[in-house]
Every structure is written in C-alpha cells, then in structure tokens.
Amino acid sequence: MGNNILLHRISHCWQVSWPLLNAGYLSTGWQCLAEDEKEKIDDLLKNTTDFDQVTNLKFAGCRNRCSLQRFSKLKKGDWVVVPGYKMFSIYEVEESPISVQKLVLPDSFKDSFGKIIKKSEAGFLAYEDSKIIDIGFLVKVKPIKADISRSQYADSALTSRLKVRQTNVWINDLRKSVESSLSNAEKKTPINIHNEIINNSVETVLNSVKKITDPDKLEKLVKWYFSKIGASKVEIPAKHNSEKDGYEDADVIATFELLKLVVYVQVKKHYGTTEDWGVKQIKEYKEKHTDKIDDYSVCAWVLSTANEFNENAIRLADENDIRLINGEDFATMLLEAGFAGLEI
C-alpha cells in the first residue's frame, strides 16, 4: 500500500457525519467562514468543486483552511483512519472529494437521533424545518476494517497520534503501524502486554497528577519527564522576566543537545477543557525566541491536565505547528518513561 494515509476526526455535526460514513461518505464542514466570505462560498459551491478557490477564502473555527486542503487532496486508493471511542476504523477512498450539492442522498436518510434529512433547493443537507446542516464536502469511501480496538491493536505511536486534536493530519510516517494494526486485527492477534498495561494505567496516573495542588510541582514533574527521556538541559524560567514585552510565556524549556532540538512548553493545570490562552502564550514565546537559537530545531507544546482543548485552541495550534497534550497524553508519556527516581 503506497498511497497516502489521512487521519480524520469526526466530531463536528457528528449526529449527521457518522450516518453519512455508514452510508459510504466521509464528510467535513464548510460554514466556519468569516462573515464577509459567506456569500462567496455560497456562490462558489453552487458551481464548482475547485478546492484551490475554496481554500483561499478566510476561515475561522476548527475546520480551517489547512484541514480542508488536506481533505481536498484525497484521491482514489488513499487510506483514511477514523478515530472512534476506544476504537478506530480504516477506510479506502473510492473517488475524488465532491461538494455536498453533488451528493445523491440515500432514500429516507436520518441522523443519529432519527431526524429525517433532505436536500435543500440549493443542494445542501437540511432538516425538515429547513435548517441547513454544516456539512459541505464529502469523499466516497469503503471500509477496510471497522471498529479496531485501540488497546489491543494500536502500537504506542499510533495510539498517541489517534489523540490529535486537529480535524485531520497526514500520518504517512505511521504507515507500518497502521498496516501492522490492520494485519493483527484481521488475524485477531493482539499486540504485546506493554500497551495493555499502559492503557489500563493511564487513568490512575492522571488522577495522581491532578491531585498536585502546587502548580510549581506540576512544572517540576514536566521538567523531570524531560530529564528522564534524555534532555541534556531542562530549565523552568523565572515567572517575572523583565525582558518580556508581551504575554509570551514558557513554563519549561528542554534542550536535547545531540538532536539539536529545543522544546518550549506551556503547562496548564486545568479541568474539563483548556482554552486558547496557553496556545497564544507559547506561540508568541516561540516567535520571539526561536531566532536566538542557531542550528537548533524548535518545538512548542501546550500541556494540560484537562481532557480536552476547545476549538479555538485546536485551530490556533494547527495553524502554528504547536503540539497539544492533554492529561491522558501526559499520563501515557510518564508511563512510557517510567517512574524510577521520581522525587517531587
């Protein structure tokens, strides 16, 4: 299998997107546009599926231009990995993406709650009360293997990538992991006990991390983690730095000398959902400090003990190449590193 592999999350309009996928169509949105662009997109979609024109418009919200561009590049034979709750499925693309106006809607099509969906006069999906549904592009797919258990068949690299917050990402670098998961699932041969132990321990570790009441101790835990995995230098910058002229901030800075890599981390002790403030802080810090480091690659992370990041945080991180790590991700990272020598 030599074609591309896209990981595409279904969360937006899930009550319609999942039934569409069951009917053979993977979908994505289109209405998250700046107000002054909506007329342009309406006119454009009525007459064309030219994604180059569509993706030049100004986007806002979680389904940004980059996500739609990646979706538009799907072609026959590509694979799409779709995460689900404790599961994931693998599909093969059968045709090029189309606009929703060109979709022939299955007879008596209903959403997950049993509400009937029809086509509006303009060709969009709509409920019987004429409310337009925010789905604009689709690609015909067929299942290769559905409902594959993450804990039994996904290795650690694929398990981590299945948790990304962006709408979609290319995962060609995980081709062997995807193919191995598929092969093992078809043979009903689960992977080794390592992943099972990790997955079963994540909640316990995360609960312990959330009990840390001192924010400084959480930062020290992140510092310890980087030292544990081999960073040559890890520092926690002073909180009140006179050189700051904005809201830029990094709580932990890790340097890997052999790799010529620096990681800036903004740490948040949150519950529920983390908003975009931390992304803005680390984005500005990265922009103001990267040019001071010669011959080093720079990564920026926002690490939160919360379960989720909101749509603005996901969009801003996607646009600025910032990695989002939630509580479960961090707990997994700690388990992978091991706890020998931890004294905080």
Protein Blocks (a to p, Z undefined) as FASTA:
>chain_A
ZZdcdddddfbhklmmmmmmmnopacddfklccfklmmmmmmmmmmoccfklmmmpcced
jklfklmmmmmmpcehiacddddehiacddddfbdcddfklpccdehiacfkopacdddf
kopacdfkopacddfbdcddddfbghiafklmpcfklmmmmmpmbfbdcfklmmmmmmmm
mmmmmnopacdfklmmmmmmmmmmmmmmmmpmblklmmmmmmmmmmmnopabdcdddfbd
fkbcbfbdcfbdcddfklopacdddddddehiacfklmmmmmmmmmmmmmmpghiacddd
dddfbfbdcfklmmmmmmnopacddfklmmmmmmmnopghiaZZ
